[in-house]
Amino acid sequence: MEAKPALAQLDRFLEQAGRTRSQVGLEARISYDSGDPRLWEAAVHEWQEAGATHLSFNTMSKGFKTPQEHIQAIQRFAATVL
């Protein structure tokens, strides 16, 4: 997971503030990338393990031409990981 160094830094900051990651929200962003559902599932699992409480799914700059194409990609993601 690319975010491990940033999460470690977050944990240090939280510790200095007398808090833990479980006491704050953590939003993860997953990208459409190649459109491979296996990658989405793996990313969701990794973020869940890291304690993510919120998730966003990015479809921008992936070649979609219409809003409907973005919506269909989001629906495919939701059907895969929910």
N, CA, C and O of each residue as an XYZ file, in Angstrom:
328
protein
N       0.855     -1.174      0.000
C       0.000      0.000      0.000
C       0.900      1.235      0.000
O       1.768      1.391      0.858
N       0.674      2.095     -0.969
C       1.465      3.312     -1.110
C       1.289      4.272      0.057
O       2.166      5.094      0.322
N       0.193      4.179      0.735
C      -0.118      5.135      1.799
C       0.536      4.791      3.137
O       0.386      5.551      4.094
N       1.251      3.680      3.232
C       1.809      3.278      4.532
C       2.667      4.357      5.180
O       2.500      4.611      6.372
N       3.588      5.010      4.446
C       4.368      6.063      5.108
C       3.501      7.219      5.617
O       3.739      7.738      6.708
N       2.514      7.614      4.843
C       1.631      8.706      5.268
C       0.790      8.283      6.471
O       0.548      9.088      7.370
N       0.346      7.034      6.493
C      -0.436      6.549      7.632
C       0.424      6.481      8.890
O      -0.050      6.773      9.988
N       1.689      6.094      8.726
C       2.604      6.063      9.876
C       2.802      7.473     10.429
O       2.828      7.670     11.644
N       2.940      8.444      9.542
C       3.081      9.831      9.977
C       1.805     10.312     10.668
O       1.866     10.991     11.694
N       0.659      9.960     10.105
C      -0.616     10.307     10.732
C      -0.681      9.726     12.139
O      -1.090     10.412     13.077
N      -0.285      8.476     12.291
C      -0.305      7.836     13.610
C       0.592      8.582     14.598
O       0.234      8.731     15.766
N       1.748      9.051     14.140
C       2.646      9.814     15.019
C       1.982     11.126     15.454
O       2.019     11.494     16.628
N       1.385     11.815     14.498
C       0.699     13.073     14.834
C      -0.452     12.824     15.806
O      -0.637     13.573     16.766
N      -1.209     11.788     15.555
C      -2.334     11.471     16.431
C      -1.844     11.116     17.828
O      -2.444     11.522     18.823
N      -0.760     10.361     17.901
C      -0.209      9.992     19.207
C       0.205     11.247     19.990
O      -0.036     11.350     21.193
N       0.822     12.184     19.294
C       1.221     13.446     19.942
C       0.001     14.201     20.466
O       0.087     14.912     21.467
N      -1.117     14.045     19.793
C      -2.359     14.712     20.199
C      -3.167     13.876     21.187
O      -4.252     14.279     21.606
N      -2.633     12.704     21.559
C      -3.334     11.849     22.511
C      -4.517     11.121     21.915
O      -5.474     10.801     22.620
N      -4.459     10.856     20.624
C      -5.563     10.178     19.931
C      -5.030      8.990     19.153
O      -3.821      8.822     18.993
N      -5.946      8.175     18.676
C      -5.600      7.044     17.828
C      -6.370      7.140     16.517
O      -7.333      7.898     16.399
N      -5.936      6.371     15.550
C      -6.602      6.393     14.243
C      -8.062      5.978     14.358
O      -8.898      6.448     13.586
N      -8.379      5.114     15.301
C      -9.773      4.679     15.454
C     -10.675      5.795     15.979
O     -11.899      5.666     15.958
N     -10.078      6.886     16.448
C     -10.863      8.004     16.978
C     -11.125      9.097     15.942
O     -11.825     10.067     16.233
N     -10.581      8.954     14.756
C     -10.783      9.946     13.694
C     -11.244      9.242     12.428
O     -11.033      8.040     12.270
N     -11.857      9.969     11.550
C     -12.251      9.412     10.268
C     -11.054      9.329      9.327
O     -10.131     10.140      9.408
N     -11.079      8.363      8.453
C     -10.013      8.191      7.472
C     -10.664      7.893      6.123
O     -11.300      6.855      5.943
N     -10.494      8.818      5.179
C     -11.091      8.638      3.859
C     -10.046      8.143      2.869
O      -8.974      8.733      2.729
N     -10.369      7.068      2.197
C      -9.506      6.504      1.155
C     -10.051      6.878     -0.211
O     -11.258      7.031     -0.392
N      -9.155      7.022     -1.159
C      -9.573      7.271     -2.544
C      -9.043      6.117     -3.395
O      -7.852      5.805     -3.388
N      -9.954      5.504     -4.117
C      -9.601      4.422     -5.026
C      -9.879      4.903     -6.437
O     -10.917      5.507     -6.706
N      -8.954      4.634     -7.327
C      -9.083      5.078     -8.710
C      -9.601      3.945     -9.595
O      -9.355      2.766     -9.340
N     -10.310      4.332    -10.617
C     -10.803      3.371    -11.608
C      -9.636      2.600    -12.228
O      -9.760      1.408    -12.510
N      -8.518      3.269    -12.439
C      -7.315      2.709    -13.055
C      -7.657      1.942    -14.327
O      -8.233      2.500    -15.262
N      -7.298      0.652    -14.356
C      -7.504     -0.161    -15.562
C      -8.917     -0.722    -15.648
O      -9.289     -1.326    -16.654
N      -9.705     -0.522    -14.592
C     -11.060     -1.065    -14.580
C     -11.115     -2.516    -14.122
O     -12.115     -3.202    -14.339
N     -10.048     -2.983    -13.492
C      -9.970     -4.374    -13.036
C     -10.618     -4.501    -11.653
O     -10.074     -3.984    -10.677
N     -11.751     -5.168    -11.551
C     -12.437     -5.306    -10.266
C     -11.584     -5.982     -9.191
O     -11.760     -5.705     -8.004
N     -10.680     -6.847     -9.583
C      -9.820     -7.498     -8.579
C      -8.943     -6.479     -7.871
O      -8.681     -6.603     -6.675
N      -8.487     -5.464     -8.615
C      -7.679     -4.408     -8.001
C      -8.513     -3.563     -7.052
O      -8.038     -3.157     -5.991
N      -9.761     -3.299     -7.435
C     -10.651     -2.535     -6.559
C     -10.886     -3.281     -5.250
O     -10.800     -2.706     -4.165
N     -11.186     -4.572     -5.374
C     -11.448     -5.381     -4.176
C     -10.232     -5.403     -3.256
O     -10.367     -5.276     -2.039
N      -9.053     -5.565     -3.835
C      -7.826     -5.581     -3.029
C      -7.612     -4.234     -2.341
O      -7.249     -4.181     -1.166
N      -7.837     -3.154     -3.076
C      -7.654     -1.821     -2.496
C      -8.650     -1.571     -1.371
O      -8.278     -1.042     -0.323
N      -9.897     -1.940     -1.570
C     -10.905     -1.767     -0.517
C     -10.503     -2.554      0.720
O     -10.588     -2.042      1.836
N     -10.071     -3.785      0.534
C      -9.658     -4.617      1.666
C      -8.481     -3.976      2.408
O      -8.481     -3.920      3.638
N      -7.477     -3.492      1.667
C      -6.324     -2.853      2.299
C      -6.738     -1.625      3.110
O      -6.257     -1.416      4.224
N      -7.628     -0.822      2.546
C      -8.076      0.368      3.260
C      -8.921      0.013      4.471
O      -8.851      0.692      5.496
N      -9.719     -1.042      4.366
C     -10.493     -1.482      5.528
C      -9.543     -1.913      6.643
O      -9.751     -1.576      7.808
N      -8.512     -2.652      6.284
C      -7.513     -3.092      7.259
C      -6.807     -1.899      7.902
O      -6.429     -1.958      9.072
N      -6.628     -0.815      7.138
C      -5.973      0.386      7.640
C      -6.903      1.235      8.490
O      -6.466      2.207      9.107
N      -8.174      0.881      8.528
C      -9.125      1.602      9.358
C      -9.910      2.686      8.643
O     -10.472      3.568      9.291
N      -9.956      2.635      7.328
C     -10.708      3.646      6.580
C     -12.176      3.612      6.990
O     -12.778      2.551      7.153
N     -12.725      4.807      7.149
C     -14.134      4.937      7.520
C     -14.978      5.458      6.367
O     -16.204      5.352      6.387
N     -14.315      6.023      5.361
C     -14.986      6.579      4.198
C     -14.184      6.198      2.956
O     -12.989      5.913      3.030
N     -14.869      6.201      1.816
C     -14.223      5.797      0.579
C     -14.760      6.633     -0.570
O     -15.965      6.859     -0.680
N     -13.856      7.088     -1.422
C     -14.297      7.731     -2.662
C     -13.696      6.971     -3.828
O     -12.626      6.372     -3.717
N     -14.400      7.005     -4.940
C     -13.988      6.266     -6.137
C     -13.838      7.269     -7.266
O     -14.798      7.945     -7.633
N     -12.646      7.366     -7.814
C     -12.322      8.368     -8.824
C     -12.385      7.778    -10.228
O     -11.689      6.810    -10.535
N     -13.221      8.365    -11.074
C     -13.325      7.925    -12.472
C     -12.788      8.968    -13.440
O     -12.885      8.796    -14.655
N     -12.224     10.048    -12.912
C     -11.756     11.136    -13.772
C     -10.493     10.722    -14.540
O      -9.688      9.924    -14.060
N     -10.346     11.282    -15.735
C      -9.167     11.070    -16.586
C      -8.968      9.604    -16.973
O      -7.838      9.142    -17.123
N     -10.062      8.891    -17.131
C      -9.989      7.480    -17.514
C     -10.587      7.230    -18.889
O     -10.819      6.083    -19.271
N     -10.836      8.297    -19.627
C     -11.318      8.163    -20.994
C     -12.818      8.175    -21.165
O     -13.313      8.020    -22.281
N     -13.557      8.355    -20.077
C     -15.007      8.405    -20.200
C     -15.409      9.722    -20.853
O     -14.854     10.775    -20.540
N     -16.367      9.656    -21.753
C     -16.782     10.830    -22.530
C     -18.086     11.462    -22.040
O     -18.347     12.633    -22.315
N     -18.896     10.702    -21.324
C     -20.205     11.211    -20.903
C     -20.401     10.973    -19.401
O     -19.770     10.093    -18.816
N     -21.277     11.762    -18.793
C     -21.598     11.498    -17.389
C     -22.118     10.068    -17.179
O     -21.826      9.438    -16.163
N     -22.878      9.573    -18.135
C     -23.427      8.221    -18.008
C     -22.318      7.171    -17.927
O     -22.454      6.184    -17.204
N     -21.237      7.373    -18.651
C     -20.107      6.429    -18.575
C     -19.477      6.439    -17.186
O     -19.100      5.390    -16.663
N     -19.365      7.611    -16.595
C     -18.843      7.702    -15.224
C     -19.781      6.988    -14.256
O     -19.338      6.236    -13.388
N     -21.072      7.228    -14.413
C     -22.070      6.599    -13.542
C     -22.015      5.079    -13.684
O     -22.080      4.367    -12.682
N     -21.899      4.581    -14.890
C     -21.821      3.133    -15.103
C     -20.573      2.543    -14.444
O     -20.622      1.452    -13.878
N     -19.451      3.272    -14.521
C     -18.226      2.797    -13.870
C     -18.412      2.740    -12.357
O     -17.965      1.793    -11.708
N     -19.063      3.739    -11.803
C     -19.312      3.769    -10.357
C     -20.266      2.637     -9.964
O     -20.073      1.995     -8.932
N     -21.273      2.396    -10.767
C     -22.208      1.301    -10.495
C     -21.487     -0.056    -10.548
O     -21.747     -0.938     -9.730
N     -20.599     -0.205    -11.500
C     -19.812     -1.453    -11.608
C     -18.936     -1.627    -10.375
O     -18.836     -2.725     -9.828
N     -18.306     -0.549     -9.943
C     -17.492     -0.593     -8.725
C     -18.345     -1.007     -7.532
O     -17.966     -1.900     -6.774
N     -19.493     -0.361     -7.367
C     -20.371     -0.659     -6.242
C     -20.842     -2.112     -6.279
O     -20.886     -2.775     -5.242
N     -21.184     -2.599     -7.438
C     -21.644     -3.992     -7.561
C     -20.513     -4.963     -7.229
O     -20.764     -6.077     -6.770
N     -19.295     -4.551     -7.456
C     -18.146     -5.416     -7.208
C     -17.776     -5.475     -5.730
O     -17.506     -6.549     -5.194
N     -17.766     -4.320     -5.076
C     -17.200     -4.279     -3.724
C     -18.219     -4.237     -2.595
O     -17.853     -4.421     -1.434
N     -19.490     -4.000     -2.909
C     -20.492     -3.954     -1.834
C     -21.147     -5.291     -1.619
O     -22.012     -5.422     -0.753
